[in-house]
């Protein structure tokens, strides 16, 4: 998962973008060269698993996974972490 291309993007980030992470994936905090985690990429592309529970995870700029998911319209219907703040 840590293999990186010339831009510092990992295999895990690409897999998250296209929804090809395995069910038991747990490297959500793996960051690319810009400080974006795998979870942030998955949140942006709507590929987080149904049981995802690391909404408070922050990228290098301090933005939570929950905020990225909300921005792109990918929060689950049962989301209840409304006390998170950037």
ABEGO torsion letter per residue (X at the ends): XABBBAAGBBAAAAAAAAGABBAABAAAABBBAAGBBAAAAAAAAGABBAABAAAABBBAAGBBAAAAAAAAGABBAABAAAABBX
